Amino acid sequence: MNIDLAKYLSERMQEEFKKIKDPGPVITIAREYGCPAKVVARLLSEELTKKMQVKGVEKPWRYVTKEILAESARELELEPEKIKYVFQYEQKSLIDEILSAQLYKYYKSDRKIRNTIAKVIRNIAYEGYVIIVGRGGVAITHDIPKSLHIMLEGPLEWRALRISEKYNMTIDEAKRECLDVDKKRQQFREIFEGKNTDYTRYDITLNCMTLSIEEIVRIIIKAAEIRKLF
């Protein structure tokens, strides 16, 4: 499956978008579980929009995360609930696939769903001035010249404390939750980039325990300016 999706991205989608001369800019933000990616993305979009306005350009930056689910479902002509399991890092077994194909008129395979997700993310990235949170964005958009890829991380103990407070868990439960979600997110990225490969790397990795959200946003903005994304 990994090889098929990689081929799909490199061949089919390159053909589809080659008419676009200057895709992007796009920033992707991946994170370990418990790191504040959505807050960072929201503040980053606001600050980048202000930067554009200072330059006399009314081009707002936006950030997307759950919108990808809705758009992918629309492309597949399915209710979002039908493909939500993919965004929860779950995968159907072969038996589940066979039964679903027999029982549901509008059945779509895991492969079809994931291909559609990749296409939707690619479309959003090519439109530009967007921050994509999670969803394997780095693997799907890494070849866009005007792109910047961020990873937010933090020590397990620190992340577990945040999760335990947020969801009323014990520290041990929160640690297990962090490790489980981290593993599933890595598997999700590997669907698009392949396993045990150096095909994609993050440009910047930031420690959320030692850096404030405001500092993280300023660092990303400076990097985006150096990369001429605005």
Secondary structure by P-SEA (a helix, b strand, c coil): caaaaaaaaacaaaaacccccccccbbbbbbccccaaaaaaaaaaaaaaaaaaaacccbbbbbbcaaaaaaaaaaacccccccccccccccccaaaaaaaaacccccccaaaaaaaaaaaaaaaaaaccbbbccccccccccccccbbbbbbbbcaaaaaaaaaaaacccaaaaaaaaaaaaaaaaaaaaacccccccccccccccccccccaaaaaaaaaaaaaaaccc
